[in-house]
Amino acid sequence: MKWIDLRSDTVTKPTKPMLESMVRAEVGDDVYGEDPTVNLLEKTAAKITGMEAGLFCASGTQSNLLALMAHCNRGEEYIVGQMAHTYRYEGGGAAVLGSIQPQPLDFEPDGTLDLAKAAQFIKPDDFHFAKTKLLCLENTHGGKVLPLGYLAQARTFVDDHKLLLHLDGARVFNAAVKLNVALEQITRHFDTVSCCLSKGLGAPVGSVLCGPEDFIQKARRWRKVLGGGMRQAGILAAAGLYALENHVNRLEQDHENARRLAAGLSKIDGIDIHPGGVQTNILFANIKGDIGKLYQHLKTKKILIDQSNHLRLVTHLDITRQDIDQTIGVFHSFFM
């Protein structure tokens, strides 16, 4: 029996065709700009997002940090969600390394930031305050897709307030598949976007930061400063290219598996879950009882979850419909 790992979509293994594309990759020294596979990945990502240029980064954390440091100078500020990845889960890099002040706000239930509330936290042009420079959104947030109408409102908001707009697009392809639109219909509202390759798309490493040409050149300099200049990185970029070409449309399978899992778990006394709230590949459930015992029970059946009573389960490339049905059965056996 294989392991069924529902902790995150970051745990996927490269498929055999993806590994073969990595072996065949033509490489060069990317710091010199001479790796043809990296160059192709950057151009491909830029085209998909409707941006002028792209920058291959080691991770989404690095990509977001480069965006913040290229947008904001020391002593400037970005507005961000209180539970956003760029604020809560990236080691405080913007503050620690960029001297950039975060202004966190609570998310609304649908994963948006209330723009009227955000307006109240834009600092006056006064030397007593950090200068507000950037609004950072996240799509998806907790598996929730930001509506296209909201994105248009956010664009108008930043234009009216002379701010910039960055998207942490860790799962932006999931959002595009859910909305059934081309990715550019989402990213066109933003000045810059970080697109992760190593979550739902299944690549082993990497994100691409996309934006205007002059911005990307500035971010490329910061990438070098942060030690992110990779040499024959085409081996990794090839996996990202394969993912973009082959793993986007199949994300709907992950969404369907998440809905199926939620529906099955909702029938169990002891689990509080709302299947109608599942939009993409992430679902949340409140567990009544000892989560530690549930964790151990599942682990004996080769199923991995996080140990939190507010349980997050994530479907992905390596999870099949059969795995979902098996998981539902094991949950049932624990709560009987």
N, C-alpha and C positions, 0 to 999 in steps of 0.2 A: 504493500500500500504506500502511495505517495503521501507526503505531508500536504495538508490543506492550510495555507497560511493566509489568514484574513486580517492580519494586523495593518497592512498597508499595500498600496499598489507599487511601492518602491522595492518589493521583494522579488519581482519577476526575474526570471533567468532568460538570457538571450535565446531565441529560437535557433534551430539549426540553420535555416537560410540566412538569418542575421549574422551568425558566426561565420558562415561562408563568405558573406559580403565583407566582413572585417578582414578575413584572411586575404581576400583579393584586392584590398584597398591600395590605391596608389598613394604614396606618402612623400612628404618633403618636410622641410623645417618651417613650421608654422610661424615661429617668431620672426622669420624673414619674410613671411607671407607666401611661402613657396609650397605649402601642402595643398595639392589640388583638390583633395577630398574635403578638407576643412573649408576651402574657398567655395566649393560647390554647395556644401551644407549651409553656409552663411547666406549665399545668394538665394538658395531655395527657400530658407526660412523667411528671408526678407520679402521675397515675392509672395509667399503665402499670407504674410501678415500685412502686405501692402506698404511696407516700409522701404527706405532707400538702402539700408545696409543691415548686416547682422554680425554678431560676435559670438563665437563658440566659447562657452564657459564650462568650467568643471562641474558646476552644480547650480541649482536654482538659488541657493543662498548667495553664491558668488555673483550670479547674474543680477540679482536684486540689489546687492550691495554696490556693484559697479554703477547701476542706474542711479541709486541715491547719491553716490559720490560725484557722478558726472552732472547731475541736475543741481545739486546743492553745494554751496560753499560752507566753510566752517562758520558756525554760529547761525546758520539758517535752519529752517524747520520743515518737516513734512507731516501732514495730517494722515492718520492711519487708523485702522480698526484696532480696538483693544485686544482682540484675539487673533489679529492678522499674523500671518507667518512672518512677515518682514519685521514686525515689532516684537512678537512674543517668542519666536522659535529660531531666531537667527543670531543668537548670542549677543544681541545689542551692538552688532557690527557698525551700524550707521553712527551711533554715539561714540563707541570705543575708537573706531578707526577713522571716521569721517568728521567727528565733532559736529554732527548733525543732530538737532534736537527733535525727537518724535513728539507729536501731539496726538495721543491715542483717544479715540472715541468709542463708545459702545456700538456694536452692530445692531441693526434692526433684525427682527426674526427672519426676514427673507434674505439676509446676508448683505444687505445694502448699508451704506452709511447715510444717515439723514442729512441731506445737503443744507437744510436750513440750520440745523445744529452746527454743522461744520463751519458755516459762515460766521457763527458767533465766536469761533476760536481762531479765526484769521487775525493775526496780530496787527495793531496799528503801525504805521510807518513812523516809529519812534525808537530812539536808541536804547530805551529801557527793555525792548523786547527782541527776541529772535525774529528774523524776517521769515514769514511764511512763504514757502516757495513751491510746494508740491503737494498734490493729493495722490495717495496711493490706494488703489482698489485691488481686490483679490477675486479671481473668477476661475473655478468655482470656490465658494467659501463653505466648508462643511458639506460639500456636495450640492450646494444650492447655486443655481445659475442666476447671474445678474440679468434682468430683462433688458432687451435692446432699447426700450424706451427710457429706462433709467440711465443707460450709458449715454444716450443723447443729452439727457438733462445734466449729467455730470460734465460733459464737454462744454455745454453752455455755461455751467457754473464756473469752471476754471477760467474760461475765456473772460467772463464778466469780472472775475476777481484777479485776473492777470497771474494765474497760477499755471503750473504744468501738471500733466496727468500721466501717471505710470500704472501699468497693469502687471501685478504678479499673476501671470498666467500659468501657474503650476499645473492646472487641469483645464486650461482654456479650450483644448480640443474636445474634452468632454462636454463643455458648454456649447460649443458649435454643433456637435452631434445632437445634443438634446434639443437645441433650437432649430436644427435642420437648416443651417445656413453655412455659407462659406466663412472661414475663419476671419477674413477681412471685414465682414459685416460687424464683427465685434471689435477688432483691433483698430479699425479706422477712427474710432473716437479718441484714441490715446496718442500721446506723443511718443511713448516708448512701451515696449512689452517684453516680458521675460517668458519664454515658452519652454516648458520642461519636456525633456525627451525620455526621462528615466522613470516616469510614473506610469500612467495609463498606456503610453506608447511602447513601453517595454524595453527601451534601450538601457544598457548597463550604466551609462554615465552621461551627464551633460544637460545643459540648457543653452538656448540661444537668445541673446539680448538683441532686439531689433529696434531700429529708430532711424533718425536722420543721419546722413553720412558724417557730418561734423561731430555729432554727438557720439557716434560709435567710435570715431577716432580718439575722442577724449576718454571714453570708457576703455578702449584698448590700452591706452597709457596707464590707466589705473589698474587694469588687469596685470600688467607687467609689474607695477609697484607691489601688488599684493601677491606676487609669486605665481600668477596664473598663466604665464606664458608657457605653453606646452610645445614640444618639438614635433615629432612625427605623430601628431594627434589624429591623422587621417584614419587610423585603425579604429579609433573611437567615433569619429565623425561618420564613418561608414555605417555604423549601427544606427546613428541618428537619422541618416538618409533613408535607410531601409525602413525605419519606423514611420517616417513621414509618408513614405510611398505605399506602405502595406498595412499599417496598424491603426489608421485613423477611423475608417468606416466601421471596423470591427468593435469599436468602443461601445456600440449599441448592444452588443452581446453582454458586456459587463453591466450595463444599465439594466438589462432584462434580468440578469442573474441577481442583481441587488434587489430588484422588485420581487422576484420569486422568493428570495431569502427572507425578506421582510414579511411577505404574506404568510410564509410558513411559520415564522417565529411568533407572529401576532396571534396564533391560535393556542399558544402555550400560556397557561396560568403561571405567573411568576416573571413574565417578560412584558414590559410596557413598551410598545412600539406602534408607530403610526405609518403603515405602509404607504398611504397616500402622500406622505411627505418626502418619499424617496424620489429624487430627480435624476441622479446620475449613478455613480458607482459606490457611493458612501451612504451608510445608514447608521442610525444611532438607536440604541435600546437601553432602557433602564432595567437593571437586573435586581430583582427582589431576592435577597438571600446572600449567601457567602460566595462572592465572586472568585475567591481563591480556590474553593472546592470545585466550582464550575470549570475554572481554568485547568485544574489538574485532571478532571474527568475528560475534558476535551483533548488534552494533551495525550492521555493514554490511548485515544483513538486517532492520534496523529493530526489533530486540528489545533491550530495556534490562534489565540486571540490576545488582546491586551487585557491586563488585570485592572479594570476600572468598572465600577457599578454603572457608570454612564458609558456604556460600551459602544465603541466605534468598530464597525465591520466594513471592510473594503474589498470589493471584487476586482478582478484584474485578469490579465492575459493567461495566467496559469490556473485559473479557476473555471471549471466546466459546470454545465448544468447538473451533471451527475454528482459533482462535488457539493453543489448546493443542496441537493436532495439528501445526500449522506449527512451533511452538517445539520440540517433540520432534524433528521432522525436522531442524531446524537444529543442534540439539545432536548428533544422530547424525552429521551431515556433518562436524562438527568433530573428533569422536573416531574417525572411520574410519581 
